[in-house]
Amino acid sequence: MSDTKKRTELHELGRYRLLERLSEGLDPCNRTTAMGLGHDASAMAPTKRRVVMASGLMLEGIHFNLTYFPLKHLGYKSLIAQLGRIYAMNAEPQQAQVALGVSGRFGVEELEELVGGVRLAASRYGVDLVGLDVSSSYTGLTVGVGAQGQCDARELVGRSGAREHQLLCVTGALGAAYMGQQLLERERRVFEANPYAQPQLEGHSYLLERILKPELRGCVAVLAELRQRGLRPTAMTLVNEGLASALLHICQRSGVGCRVYADRIPVDAHAAALAEELRIDPLTAAMNGGEDYELLFSVPVKAHQEVASVEGVSVVGHLTDAGAGAYMVPPHGDELRITAQGWNAIVPGGAD
Amino acid sequence: MSDTKKRTELHELGRYRLLERLSEGLDPCNRTTAMGLGHDASAMAPTKRRVVMASGLMLEGIHFNLTYFPLKHLGYKSLIAQLGRIYAMNAEPQQAQVALGVSGRFGVEELEELVGGVRLAASRYGVDLVGLDVSSSYTGLTVGVGAQGQCDARELVGRSGAREHQLLCVTGALGAAYMGQQLLERERRVFEANPYAQPQLEGHSYLLERILKPELRGCVAVLAELRQRGLRPTAMTLVNEGLASALLHICQRSGVGCRVYADRIPVDAHAAALAEELRIDPLTAAMNGGEDYELLFSVPVKAHQEVASVEGVSVVGHLTDAGAGAYMVPPHGDELRITAQGWNAIVPGGAD
């Protein structure tokens, strides 16, 4: 928060003028938006297709730490998180709504930064921001985001359609956001011990970008390619809390088990290099890290060659019957049971 | 929070088992729910109609104070708040999503209480709970709720359709929730000064219910009656932050002014009685109070007789051109300009 910029206190504007200011120029561009900002709710004009909704919270100290998280990036990422869940249903996001809980320590310009990030992400992904609300908060900053999208009924993919013998595939590479988070946390500890210390973040811009300003372009490209090839995933989920959680989501909801081969898991090269330096197992970053915003999906065995040839897709294992459990198979040694993260490990800097 | 009940710590269950437990028996009952809980997002199968969405946050210390707000009521009310906004678009709510931010001071049973309230409201209003998420919070309890509904395209009503000379109507009676809030705040102050003091709440159960467990039945009945009579409001909004804010929402979005007659504003009788006792102007409770969950709407002048004969509807004034401003007309004396509440007054116990 730079103090050289003009700062308008929230009470100077009042809530309605603040919302007006944050909404400036937000005209609908998605053809399905029938009524956007300024009414009690927003309205969409769907075709005969499926409407898909997702919503979630970003809480200060839990999902982000403002000592290193720029507000604009926070806005950007909070929308990406929900758009990712819409894409994970094989649908196209179309509208989004944002509700903020803020205290007086934020000025209007800072909220404009935050909403600016949301707006940037919305415009990049062709989504209309149709709801915007601000209320007071006694404590931390709260960002609530809801997103809505559509797809043809026959394109809709949930977590429950995976069957024994089918293949498990992952988009992109995993672990970069987790290692970026480690870097930021390390610097935060250094800074707290010595406020004059200079951040040691050079050479790590890629990892930092993966945690601070994640993108979904890779997912979107893979989904488009699969659609073009007539390859519909049988089950799919967003990898946003580590691959282990994503695998267990699909196994549990589909009533299957899985075998995932450690040497086929696409660990991000930058992440692997830093993990080695920091003596962290790169597979831990991929399995239990989180916030990769990549997709885990299953396809029938007969699609093996086809799916393996799609750029940005790795076949990492297969599904078994439920009784066989969910295990990771290392190149040597015993299979390792895949476990869900506990309450504390769910989110970076997880709380009590 | 009774300490005689069994308390399961959140970490004993872990997040997934907690969500499972909170989701038990939540099978879809609304015919438009295509995929509910357990996927990345939820999916609806709309007809060719309009899809309507609303979402918002309830923050501890701002929207509720747990010293007097039972968790079950809080869950109930947090859903009602968003269903009200769907009804205010003249649509039928169908699905809802809840995201909680909680700290370790809550046990599993307490979250079950909270979600139990959401579930009760959902079942009473025929709504499916299709999304449920919990994350850690360092500080206060956060409840994020999104709701979705539908209506025929020609039934959709926003805030922007009101025109000069049209009539302004209000459902139900106003001010009861505000006076209930005053009672609770008074008791909280007494309790903080003397923890052995007995609450003085006898005889006020109606006012307390209006703040702690509001209903939308009155609104729903009026909307059904208007539809049956072929009377579509030209503009409509939820009265959830006082009548003054609702009036200004419609005036601003429709580009009109208004005259509202003080003696036609339906002040709740219980609220008026207590207001007199506490030396509060009953009109203040109605105009600036909030959380009434009633509807303000406009209709063409020619509908005057028809709308005035609908049970639970009061015609309170009319719309003027924008230049004439928004004013309340008292029985005697000068017109009073209707002003928006400031930042601090927006919510009960509003924060910095």
Interface residues (C-beta under 8 A of the other chain):
Chain A: L10 H11 G14 R15 Y16 L18 A34 M35 G38 H39 D40 A41 S42 A43 M44 A45 P46 T47 K48 R49 R50 V51 V52 M53 A54 S55 G56 L57 L59 E60 G61 I62 H63 G84 R85 I86 A88 M89 A91 Q95 Q97 A99 L100 G101 S103 G104 V130 G131 D133 S135 S136 S137 Y138 T139 G140 T142 G144 G146 A147 Q148 G149 A153 L156 G158 R159 S160 M236 T237 L238 L248 Q252 R253 A340 Q341 G342 W343 N344 I346 V347 G350 A351 D352
Chain B: L10 H11 L13 G14 R15 Y16 L18 A34 M35 G38 H39 D40 A41 S42 A43 M44 A45 P46 T47 K48 R49 R50 V51 V52 M53 A54 S55 G56 L57 L59 E60 G61 I62 H63 G84 R85 I86 A88 M89 A91 Q95 Q97 A99 L100 G101 S103 G104 V130 G131 D133 S135 S136 S137 Y138 T139 G140 T142 G144 G146 A147 Q148 G149 A153 L156 G158 R159 S160 M236 T237 L238 L248 Q252 R253 A340 Q341 G342 W343 N344 I346 V347 G350 A351 D352
